[in-house]
Amino acid sequence: MSDITVSAATEAIYTSIANNNEDIDLHIAALKAAMAREGVTEATFETSKLAQPNRQGRKLMQSYFKKKGVAVSFT
């Protein structure tokens, strides 16, 4: 997983969310590493692909990712 891109890591997170957060922590770690490699400071997610696309779901996701060291925004 060391050569994964930010977009591939983001897609893996969407898949993980669809599968009841299976291996989400591994995917977040891969995303964080890819962001560092590519110089990206914030991960952007599409609200429509989230399991809970309302404000509460977005804030919960933002909070969890922040604890893991990843800044999140939504489109």
HTML snippet that shows the backbone in 3Dmol.js (N, CA, C, O; Angstrom):
<script src="https://3Dmol.org/build/3Dmol-min.js"></script>
<div id="view" style="width:600px;height:400px;position:relative"></div>
<script>
const pdb = `
ATOM      1  N   MET A   1       0.807  -1.200   0.000  1.00  0.00           N
ATOM      2  CA  MET A   1       0.000   0.000   0.000  1.00  0.00           C
ATOM      3  C   MET A   1       0.844   1.255   0.000  1.00  0.00           C
ATOM      4  O   MET A   1       0.302   2.357   0.081  1.00  0.00           O
ATOM      5  N   SER A   2       2.150   1.121  -0.089  1.00  0.00           N
ATOM      6  CA  SER A   2       3.010   2.288   0.022  1.00  0.00           C
ATOM      7  C   SER A   2       2.962   3.175  -1.222  1.00  0.00           C
ATOM      8  O   SER A   2       3.281   4.361  -1.139  1.00  0.00           O
ATOM      9  N   ASP A   3       2.568   2.622  -2.375  1.00  0.00           N
ATOM     10  CA  ASP A   3       2.553   3.408  -3.602  1.00  0.00           C
ATOM     11  C   ASP A   3       1.148   3.802  -4.042  1.00  0.00           C
ATOM     12  O   ASP A   3       0.940   4.154  -5.203  1.00  0.00           O
ATOM     13  N   ILE A   4       0.205   3.750  -3.151  1.00  0.00           N
ATOM     14  CA  ILE A   4      -1.177   4.083  -3.484  1.00  0.00           C
ATOM     15  C   ILE A   4      -1.316   5.601  -3.663  1.00  0.00           C
ATOM     16  O   ILE A   4      -0.659   6.378  -2.971  1.00  0.00           O
ATOM     17  N   THR A   5      -2.170   6.005  -4.592  1.00  0.00           N
ATOM     18  CA  THR A   5      -2.403   7.430  -4.821  1.00  0.00           C
ATOM     19  C   THR A   5      -3.524   7.924  -3.907  1.00  0.00           C
ATOM     20  O   THR A   5      -4.241   7.131  -3.298  1.00  0.00           O
ATOM     21  N   VAL A   6      -3.659   9.227  -3.825  1.00  0.00           N
ATOM     22  CA  VAL A   6      -4.717   9.812  -3.001  1.00  0.00           C
ATOM     23  C   VAL A   6      -6.086   9.385  -3.528  1.00  0.00           C
ATOM     24  O   VAL A   6      -6.968   9.034  -2.744  1.00  0.00           O
ATOM     25  N   SER A   7      -6.267   9.412  -4.844  1.00  0.00           N
ATOM     26  CA  SER A   7      -7.573   9.035  -5.404  1.00  0.00           C
ATOM     27  C   SER A   7      -7.882   7.559  -5.169  1.00  0.00           C
ATOM     28  O   SER A   7      -9.031   7.208  -4.901  1.00  0.00           O
ATOM     29  N   ALA A   8      -6.873   6.690  -5.264  1.00  0.00           N
ATOM     30  CA  ALA A   8      -7.087   5.262  -4.998  1.00  0.00           C
ATOM     31  C   ALA A   8      -7.404   5.030  -3.523  1.00  0.00           C
ATOM     32  O   ALA A   8      -8.254   4.203  -3.194  1.00  0.00           O
ATOM     33  N   ALA A   9      -6.733   5.748  -2.647  1.00  0.00           N
ATOM     34  CA  ALA A   9      -6.996   5.624  -1.211  1.00  0.00           C
ATOM     35  C   ALA A   9      -8.395   6.136  -0.876  1.00  0.00           C
ATOM     36  O   ALA A   9      -9.079   5.570  -0.023  1.00  0.00           O
ATOM     37  N   THR A  10      -8.815   7.199  -1.542  1.00  0.00           N
ATOM     38  CA  THR A  10     -10.156   7.739  -1.331  1.00  0.00           C
ATOM     39  C   THR A  10     -11.209   6.727  -1.770  1.00  0.00           C
ATOM     40  O   THR A  10     -12.203   6.523  -1.074  1.00  0.00           O
ATOM     41  N   GLU A  11     -10.994   6.095  -2.920  1.00  0.00           N
ATOM     42  CA  GLU A  11     -11.929   5.064  -3.398  1.00  0.00           C
ATOM     43  C   GLU A  11     -11.971   3.876  -2.443  1.00  0.00           C
ATOM     44  O   GLU A  11     -13.035   3.297  -2.220  1.00  0.00           O
ATOM     45  N   ALA A  12     -10.820   3.507  -1.877  1.00  0.00           N
ATOM     46  CA  ALA A  12     -10.777   2.411  -0.906  1.00  0.00           C
ATOM     47  C   ALA A  12     -11.587   2.775   0.337  1.00  0.00           C
ATOM     48  O   ALA A  12     -12.224   1.911   0.940  1.00  0.00           O
ATOM     49  N   ILE A  13     -11.562   4.037   0.715  1.00  0.00           N
ATOM     50  CA  ILE A  13     -12.345   4.484   1.875  1.00  0.00           C
ATOM     51  C   ILE A  13     -13.836   4.436   1.558  1.00  0.00           C
ATOM     52  O   ILE A  13     -14.629   4.031   2.408  1.00  0.00           O
ATOM     53  N   TYR A  14     -14.234   4.845   0.345  1.00  0.00           N
ATOM     54  CA  TYR A  14     -15.643   4.730  -0.048  1.00  0.00           C
ATOM     55  C   TYR A  14     -16.104   3.273   0.036  1.00  0.00           C
ATOM     56  O   TYR A  14     -17.190   2.990   0.542  1.00  0.00           O
ATOM     57  N   THR A  15     -15.280   2.358  -0.458  1.00  0.00           N
ATOM     58  CA  THR A  15     -15.604   0.931  -0.415  1.00  0.00           C
ATOM     59  C   THR A  15     -15.713   0.450   1.022  1.00  0.00           C
ATOM     60  O   THR A  15     -16.625  -0.303   1.365  1.00  0.00           O
ATOM     61  N   SER A  16     -14.794   0.880   1.850  1.00  0.00           N
ATOM     62  CA  SER A  16     -14.804   0.506   3.258  1.00  0.00           C
ATOM     63  C   SER A  16     -16.064   1.014   3.954  1.00  0.00           C
ATOM     64  O   SER A  16     -16.668   0.294   4.750  1.00  0.00           O
ATOM     65  N   ILE A  17     -16.458   2.236   3.660  1.00  0.00           N
ATOM     66  CA  ILE A  17     -17.672   2.806   4.254  1.00  0.00           C
ATOM     67  C   ILE A  17     -18.897   1.991   3.824  1.00  0.00           C
ATOM     68  O   ILE A  17     -19.794   1.736   4.626  1.00  0.00           O
ATOM     69  N   ALA A  18     -18.922   1.590   2.559  1.00  0.00           N
ATOM     70  CA  ALA A  18     -20.037   0.782   2.057  1.00  0.00           C
ATOM     71  C   ALA A  18     -20.074  -0.597   2.709  1.00  0.00           C
ATOM     72  O   ALA A  18     -21.134  -1.217   2.790  1.00  0.00           O
ATOM     73  N   ASN A  19     -18.919  -1.081   3.175  1.00  0.00           N
ATOM     74  CA  ASN A  19     -18.821  -2.395   3.815  1.00  0.00           C
ATOM     75  C   ASN A  19     -18.752  -2.285   5.333  1.00  0.00           C
ATOM     76  O   ASN A  19     -17.998  -3.012   5.980  1.00  0.00           O
ATOM     77  N   ASN A  20     -19.538  -1.378   5.895  1.00  0.00           N
ATOM     78  CA  ASN A  20     -19.637  -1.231   7.351  1.00  0.00           C
ATOM     79  C   ASN A  20     -18.292  -0.883   7.997  1.00  0.00           C
ATOM     80  O   ASN A  20     -17.949  -1.419   9.051  1.00  0.00           O
ATOM     81  N   ASN A  21     -17.541   0.009   7.366  1.00  0.00           N
ATOM     82  CA  ASN A  21     -16.256   0.516   7.875  1.00  0.00           C
ATOM     83  C   ASN A  21     -15.184  -0.560   8.034  1.00  0.00           C
ATOM     84  O   ASN A  21     -14.321  -0.453   8.906  1.00  0.00           O
ATOM     85  N   GLU A  22     -15.235  -1.574   7.211  1.00  0.00           N
ATOM     86  CA  GLU A  22     -14.253  -2.654   7.245  1.00  0.00           C
ATOM     87  C   GLU A  22     -12.864  -2.120   6.879  1.00  0.00           C
ATOM     88  O   GLU A  22     -12.685  -1.520   5.819  1.00  0.00           O
ATOM     89  N   ASP A  23     -11.892  -2.340   7.753  1.00  0.00           N
ATOM     90  CA  ASP A  23     -10.496  -1.912   7.556  1.00  0.00           C
ATOM     91  C   ASP A  23     -10.350  -0.405   7.333  1.00  0.00           C
ATOM     92  O   ASP A  23      -9.417   0.029   6.658  1.00  0.00           O
ATOM     93  N   ILE A  24     -11.240   0.377   7.878  1.00  0.00           N
ATOM     94  CA  ILE A  24     -11.211   1.831   7.654  1.00  0.00           C
ATOM     95  C   ILE A  24      -9.914   2.454   8.158  1.00  0.00           C
ATOM     96  O   ILE A  24      -9.378   3.363   7.524  1.00  0.00           O
ATOM     97  N   ASP A  25      -9.405   1.977   9.289  1.00  0.00           N
ATOM     98  CA  ASP A  25      -8.180   2.556   9.845  1.00  0.00           C
ATOM     99  C   ASP A  25      -6.980   2.323   8.931  1.00  0.00           C
ATOM    100  O   ASP A  25      -6.116   3.191   8.808  1.00  0.00           O
ATOM    101  N   LEU A  26      -6.922   1.156   8.290  1.00  0.00           N
ATOM    102  CA  LEU A  26      -5.838   0.877   7.335  1.00  0.00           C
ATOM    103  C   LEU A  26      -5.926   1.812   6.132  1.00  0.00           C
ATOM    104  O   LEU A  26      -4.913   2.322   5.653  1.00  0.00           O
ATOM    105  N   HIS A  27      -7.140   2.026   5.655  1.00  0.00           N
ATOM    106  CA  HIS A  27      -7.328   2.903   4.495  1.00  0.00           C
ATOM    107  C   HIS A  27      -7.031   4.362   4.835  1.00  0.00           C
ATOM    108  O   HIS A  27      -6.509   5.103   4.001  1.00  0.00           O
ATOM    109  N   ILE A  28      -7.361   4.772   6.053  1.00  0.00           N
ATOM    110  CA  ILE A  28      -7.045   6.141   6.477  1.00  0.00           C
ATOM    111  C   ILE A  28      -5.532   6.323   6.557  1.00  0.00           C
ATOM    112  O   ILE A  28      -5.007   7.358   6.146  1.00  0.00           O
ATOM    113  N   ALA A  29      -4.834   5.321   7.084  1.00  0.00           N
ATOM    114  CA  ALA A  29      -3.368   5.392   7.163  1.00  0.00           C
ATOM    115  C   ALA A  29      -2.755   5.467   5.764  1.00  0.00           C
ATOM    116  O   ALA A  29      -1.806   6.218   5.539  1.00  0.00           O
ATOM    117  N   ALA A  30      -3.299   4.687   4.825  1.00  0.00           N
ATOM    118  CA  ALA A  30      -2.805   4.718   3.445  1.00  0.00           C
ATOM    119  C   ALA A  30      -3.073   6.079   2.812  1.00  0.00           C
ATOM    120  O   ALA A  30      -2.232   6.608   2.085  1.00  0.00           O
ATOM    121  N   LEU A  31      -4.246   6.642   3.090  1.00  0.00           N
ATOM    122  CA  LEU A  31      -4.581   7.972   2.576  1.00  0.00           C
ATOM    123  C   LEU A  31      -3.633   9.021   3.134  1.00  0.00           C
ATOM    124  O   LEU A  31      -3.157   9.889   2.403  1.00  0.00           O
ATOM    125  N   LYS A  32      -3.365   8.942   4.415  1.00  0.00           N
ATOM    126  CA  LYS A  32      -2.465   9.906   5.063  1.00  0.00           C
ATOM    127  C   LYS A  32      -1.070   9.839   4.437  1.00  0.00           C
ATOM    128  O   LYS A  32      -0.455  10.874   4.180  1.00  0.00           O
ATOM    129  N   ALA A  33      -0.571   8.627   4.191  1.00  0.00           N
ATOM    130  CA  ALA A  33       0.747   8.457   3.569  1.00  0.00           C
ATOM    131  C   ALA A  33       0.750   8.993   2.139  1.00  0.00           C
ATOM    132  O   ALA A  33       1.701   9.655   1.726  1.00  0.00           O
ATOM    133  N   ALA A  34      -0.305   8.710   1.387  1.00  0.00           N
ATOM    134  CA  ALA A  34      -0.395   9.192   0.007  1.00  0.00           C
ATOM    135  C   ALA A  34      -0.475  10.715  -0.037  1.00  0.00           C
ATOM    136  O   ALA A  34       0.119  11.348  -0.911  1.00  0.00           O
ATOM    137  N   MET A  35      -1.203  11.296   0.898  1.00  0.00           N
ATOM    138  CA  MET A  35      -1.304  12.755   0.958  1.00  0.00           C
ATOM    139  C   MET A  35       0.058  13.377   1.246  1.00  0.00           C
ATOM    140  O   MET A  35       0.413  14.398   0.658  1.00  0.00           O
ATOM    141  N   ALA A  36       0.812  12.771   2.139  1.00  0.00           N
ATOM    142  CA  ALA A  36       2.147  13.285   2.465  1.00  0.00           C
ATOM    143  C   ALA A  36       3.064  13.193   1.248  1.00  0.00           C
ATOM    144  O   ALA A  36       3.817  14.126   0.968  1.00  0.00           O
ATOM    145  N   ARG A  37       3.007  12.082   0.530  1.00  0.00           N
ATOM    146  CA  ARG A  37       3.839  11.892  -0.660  1.00  0.00           C
ATOM    147  C   ARG A  37       3.503  12.889  -1.753  1.00  0.00           C
ATOM    148  O   ARG A  37       4.397  13.424  -2.409  1.00  0.00           O
ATOM    149  N   GLU A  38       2.209  13.141  -1.951  1.00  0.00           N
ATOM    150  CA  GLU A  38       1.763  14.015  -3.038  1.00  0.00           C
ATOM    151  C   GLU A  38       1.659  15.485  -2.632  1.00  0.00           C
ATOM    152  O   GLU A  38       1.362  16.337  -3.469  1.00  0.00           O
ATOM    153  N   GLY A  39       1.898  15.784  -1.366  1.00  0.00           N
ATOM    154  CA  GLY A  39       1.847  17.164  -0.901  1.00  0.00           C
ATOM    155  C   GLY A  39       0.443  17.723  -0.764  1.00  0.00           C
ATOM    156  O   GLY A  39       0.249  18.938  -0.813  1.00  0.00           O
ATOM    157  N   VAL A  40      -0.536  16.848  -0.593  1.00  0.00           N
ATOM    158  CA  VAL A  40      -1.929  17.267  -0.430  1.00  0.00           C
ATOM    159  C   VAL A  40      -2.190  17.498   1.054  1.00  0.00           C
ATOM    160  O   VAL A  40      -1.787  16.689   1.890  1.00  0.00           O
ATOM    161  N   THR A  41      -2.861  18.597   1.382  1.00  0.00           N
ATOM    162  CA  THR A  41      -3.094  18.915   2.794  1.00  0.00           C
ATOM    163  C   THR A  41      -4.482  18.526   3.277  1.00  0.00           C
ATOM    164  O   THR A  41      -4.716  18.440   4.483  1.00  0.00           O
ATOM    165  N   GLU A  42      -5.413  18.290   2.345  1.00  0.00           N
ATOM    166  CA  GLU A  42      -6.783  17.990   2.739  1.00  0.00           C
ATOM    167  C   GLU A  42      -7.401  16.976   1.780  1.00  0.00           C
ATOM    168  O   GLU A  42      -7.302  17.120   0.561  1.00  0.00           O
ATOM    169  N   ALA A  43      -8.036  15.953   2.340  1.00  0.00           N
ATOM    170  CA  ALA A  43      -8.722  14.948   1.529  1.00  0.00           C
ATOM    171  C   ALA A  43     -10.130  15.447   1.225  1.00  0.00           C
ATOM    172  O   ALA A  43     -10.815  15.964   2.108  1.00  0.00           O
ATOM    173  N   THR A  44     -10.558  15.293  -0.018  1.00  0.00           N
ATOM    174  CA  THR A  44     -11.884  15.738  -0.428  1.00  0.00           C
ATOM    175  C   THR A  44     -12.744  14.530  -0.775  1.00  0.00           C
ATOM    176  O   THR A  44     -12.343  13.669  -1.559  1.00  0.00           O
ATOM    177  N   PHE A  45     -13.929  14.478  -0.182  1.00  0.00           N
ATOM    178  CA  PHE A  45     -14.851  13.372  -0.406  1.00  0.00           C
ATOM    179  C   PHE A  45     -16.151  13.895  -0.994  1.00  0.00           C
ATOM    180  O   PHE A  45     -16.565  15.019  -0.710  1.00  0.00           O
ATOM    181  N   GLU A  46     -16.795  13.066  -1.820  1.00  0.00           N
ATOM    182  CA  GLU A  46     -18.095  13.400  -2.388  1.00  0.00           C
ATOM    183  C   GLU A  46     -19.176  13.004  -1.395  1.00  0.00           C
ATOM    184  O   GLU A  46     -19.247  11.848  -0.979  1.00  0.00           O
ATOM    185  N   THR A  47     -20.001  13.940  -1.021  1.00  0.00           N
ATOM    186  CA  THR A  47     -21.060  13.686  -0.050  1.00  0.00           C
ATOM    187  C   THR A  47     -21.998  12.582  -0.525  1.00  0.00           C
ATOM    188  O   THR A  47     -22.478  11.788   0.284  1.00  0.00           O
ATOM    189  N   SER A  48     -22.262  12.524  -1.819  1.00  0.00           N
ATOM    190  CA  SER A  48     -23.210  11.543  -2.351  1.00  0.00           C
ATOM    191  C   SER A  48     -22.736  10.101  -2.190  1.00  0.00           C
ATOM    192  O   SER A  48     -23.552   9.180  -2.239  1.00  0.00           O
ATOM    193  N   LYS A  49     -21.436   9.888  -1.998  1.00  0.00           N
ATOM    194  CA  LYS A  49     -20.902   8.531  -1.855  1.00  0.00           C
ATOM    195  C   LYS A  49     -20.811   8.074  -0.402  1.00  0.00           C
ATOM    196  O   LYS A  49     -20.367   6.959  -0.131  1.00  0.00           O
ATOM    197  N   LEU A  50     -21.225   8.918   0.524  1.00  0.00           N
ATOM    198  CA  LEU A  50     -21.136   8.576   1.938  1.00  0.00           C
ATOM    199  C   LEU A  50     -22.368   7.798   2.383  1.00  0.00           C
ATOM    200  O   LEU A  50     -23.450   7.943   1.814  1.00  0.00           O
ATOM    201  N   ALA A  51     -22.184   6.970   3.412  1.00  0.00           N
ATOM    202  CA  ALA A  51     -23.295   6.191   3.951  1.00  0.00           C
ATOM    203  C   ALA A  51     -24.317   7.101   4.616  1.00  0.00           C
ATOM    204  O   ALA A  51     -25.518   6.834   4.567  1.00  0.00           O
ATOM    205  N   GLN A  52     -23.843   8.172   5.236  1.00  0.00           N
ATOM    206  CA  GLN A  52     -24.718   9.132   5.919  1.00  0.00           C
ATOM    207  C   GLN A  52     -24.351  10.528   5.405  1.00  0.00           C
ATOM    208  O   GLN A  52     -23.537  11.217   6.021  1.00  0.00           O
ATOM    209  N   PRO A  53     -24.944  10.951   4.281  1.00  0.00           N
ATOM    210  CA  PRO A  53     -24.509  12.187   3.624  1.00  0.00           C
ATOM    211  C   PRO A  53     -25.029  13.479   4.245  1.00  0.00           C
ATOM    212  O   PRO A  53     -24.816  14.552   3.680  1.00  0.00           O
ATOM    213  N   ASN A  54     -25.698  13.408   5.381  1.00  0.00           N
ATOM    214  CA  ASN A  54     -26.200  14.629   6.007  1.00  0.00           C
ATOM    215  C   ASN A  54     -25.106  15.297   6.843  1.00  0.00           C
ATOM    216  O   ASN A  54     -23.988  14.790   6.931  1.00  0.00           O
ATOM    217  N   ARG A  55     -25.429  16.415   7.443  1.00  0.00           N
ATOM    218  CA  ARG A  55     -24.443  17.184   8.212  1.00  0.00           C
ATOM    219  C   ARG A  55     -23.865  16.361   9.355  1.00  0.00           C
ATOM    220  O   ARG A  55     -22.656  16.391   9.587  1.00  0.00           O
ATOM    221  N   GLN A  56     -24.707  15.631  10.065  1.00  0.00           N
ATOM    222  CA  GLN A  56     -24.240  14.824  11.187  1.00  0.00           C
ATOM    223  C   GLN A  56     -23.222  13.777  10.724  1.00  0.00           C
ATOM    224  O   GLN A  56     -22.203  13.570  11.382  1.00  0.00           O
ATOM    225  N   GLY A  57     -23.491  13.126   9.610  1.00  0.00           N
ATOM    226  CA  GLY A  57     -22.568  12.126   9.081  1.00  0.00           C
ATOM    227  C   GLY A  57     -21.245  12.736   8.650  1.00  0.00           C
ATOM    228  O   GLY A  57     -20.181  12.163   8.888  1.00  0.00           O
ATOM    229  N   ARG A  58     -21.314  13.904   8.014  1.00  0.00           N
ATOM    230  CA  ARG A  58     -20.087  14.578   7.581  1.00  0.00           C
ATOM    231  C   ARG A  58     -19.247  14.990   8.777  1.00  0.00           C
ATOM    232  O   ARG A  58     -18.030  14.804   8.775  1.00  0.00           O
ATOM    233  N   LYS A  59     -19.883  15.547   9.795  1.00  0.00           N
ATOM    234  CA  LYS A  59     -19.143  15.999  10.983  1.00  0.00           C
ATOM    235  C   LYS A  59     -18.540  14.818  11.737  1.00  0.00           C
ATOM    236  O   LYS A  59     -17.432  14.922  12.263  1.00  0.00           O
ATOM    237  N   LEU A  60     -19.257  13.697  11.794  1.00  0.00           N
ATOM    238  CA  LEU A  60     -18.734  12.495  12.439  1.00  0.00           C
ATOM    239  C   LEU A  60     -17.498  11.989  11.696  1.00  0.00           C
ATOM    240  O   LEU A  60     -16.496  11.627  12.312  1.00  0.00           O
ATOM    241  N   MET A  61     -17.584  11.969  10.368  1.00  0.00           N
ATOM    242  CA  MET A  61     -16.448  11.528   9.554  1.00  0.00           C
ATOM    243  C   MET A  61     -15.272  12.484   9.717  1.00  0.00           C
ATOM    244  O   MET A  61     -14.132  12.049   9.877  1.00  0.00           O
ATOM    245  N   GLN A  62     -15.547  13.785   9.676  1.00  0.00           N
ATOM    246  CA  GLN A  62     -14.496  14.789   9.848  1.00  0.00           C
ATOM    247  C   GLN A  62     -13.792  14.614  11.185  1.00  0.00           C
ATOM    248  O   GLN A  62     -12.565  14.677  11.260  1.00  0.00           O
ATOM    249  N   SER A  63     -14.558  14.398  12.224  1.00  0.00           N
ATOM    250  CA  SER A  63     -14.004  14.234  13.564  1.00  0.00           C
ATOM    251  C   SER A  63     -13.122  12.993  13.656  1.00  0.00           C
ATOM    252  O   SER A  63     -12.029  13.044  14.218  1.00  0.00           O
ATOM    253  N   TYR A  64     -13.597  11.883  13.107  1.00  0.00           N
ATOM    254  CA  TYR A  64     -12.841  10.630  13.171  1.00  0.00           C
ATOM    255  C   TYR A  64     -11.532  10.744  12.386  1.00  0.00           C
ATOM    256  O   TYR A  64     -10.477  10.323  12.860  1.00  0.00           O
ATOM    257  N   PHE A  65     -11.611  11.311  11.192  1.00  0.00           N
ATOM    258  CA  PHE A  65     -10.413  11.457  10.371  1.00  0.00           C
ATOM    259  C   PHE A  65      -9.433  12.438  11.011  1.00  0.00           C
ATOM    260  O   PHE A  65      -8.220  12.247  10.918  1.00  0.00           O
ATOM    261  N   LYS A  66      -9.943  13.480  11.658  1.00  0.00           N
ATOM    262  CA  LYS A  66      -9.074  14.446  12.329  1.00  0.00           C
ATOM    263  C   LYS A  66      -8.283  13.765  13.443  1.00  0.00           C
ATOM    264  O   LYS A  66      -7.105  14.062  13.641  1.00  0.00           O
ATOM    265  N   LYS A  67      -8.927  12.853  14.169  1.00  0.00           N
ATOM    266  CA  LYS A  67      -8.231  12.094  15.218  1.00  0.00           C
ATOM    267  C   LYS A  67      -7.097  11.263  14.633  1.00  0.00           C
ATOM    268  O   LYS A  67      -6.099  11.002  15.303  1.00  0.00           O
ATOM    269  N   LYS A  68      -7.257  10.849  13.375  1.00  0.00           N
ATOM    270  CA  LYS A  68      -6.237  10.052  12.689  1.00  0.00           C
ATOM    271  C   LYS A  68      -5.220  10.928  11.959  1.00  0.00           C
ATOM    272  O   LYS A  68      -4.288  10.411  11.343  1.00  0.00           O
ATOM    273  N   GLY A  69      -5.392  12.254  12.025  1.00  0.00           N
ATOM    274  CA  GLY A  69      -4.431  13.171  11.428  1.00  0.00           C
ATOM    275  C   GLY A  69      -4.695  13.547   9.987  1.00  0.00           C
ATOM    276  O   GLY A  69      -3.778  13.967   9.281  1.00  0.00           O
ATOM    277  N   VAL A  70      -5.947  13.401   9.530  1.00  0.00           N
ATOM    278  CA  VAL A  70      -6.289  13.710   8.144  1.00  0.00           C
ATOM    279  C   VAL A  70      -7.381  14.776   8.126  1.00  0.00           C
ATOM    280  O   VAL A  70      -8.451  14.584   8.703  1.00  0.00           O
ATOM    281  N   ALA A  71      -7.109  15.901   7.462  1.00  0.00           N
ATOM    282  CA  ALA A  71      -8.110  16.956   7.293  1.00  0.00           C
ATOM    283  C   ALA A  71      -9.041  16.562   6.151  1.00  0.00           C
ATOM    284  O   ALA A  71      -8.589  16.079   5.112  1.00  0.00           O
ATOM    285  N   VAL A  72     -10.338  16.770   6.345  1.00  0.00           N
ATOM    286  CA  VAL A  72     -11.342  16.329   5.379  1.00  0.00           C
ATOM    287  C   VAL A  72     -12.218  17.496   4.958  1.00  0.00           C
ATOM    288  O   VAL A  72     -12.579  18.347   5.771  1.00  0.00           O
ATOM    289  N   SER A  73     -12.557  17.524   3.664  1.00  0.00           N
ATOM    290  CA  SER A  73     -13.563  18.456   3.162  1.00  0.00           C
ATOM    291  C   SER A  73     -14.508  17.670   2.260  1.00  0.00           C
ATOM    292  O   SER A  73     -14.220  16.533   1.887  1.00  0.00           O
ATOM    293  N   PHE A  74     -15.634  18.281   1.914  1.00  0.00           N
ATOM    294  CA  PHE A  74     -16.656  17.594   1.125  1.00  0.00           C
ATOM    295  C   PHE A  74     -17.067  18.439  -0.066  1.00  0.00           C
ATOM    296  O   PHE A  74     -17.030  19.669  -0.024  1.00  0.00           O
ATOM    297  N   THR A  75     -17.463  17.744  -1.141  1.00  0.00           N
ATOM    298  CA  THR A  75     -17.943  18.440  -2.338  1.00  0.00           C
ATOM    299  C   THR A  75     -19.402  18.138  -2.551  1.00  0.00           C
ATOM    300  O   THR A  75     -20.000  18.628  -3.509  1.00  0.00           O
TER     301      THR A  75
END
`;
const viewer = $3Dmol.createViewer("view");
viewer.addModel(pdb, "pdb");
viewer.setStyle({}, {cartoon: {color: "spectrum"}});
viewer.zoomTo();
viewer.render();
</script>
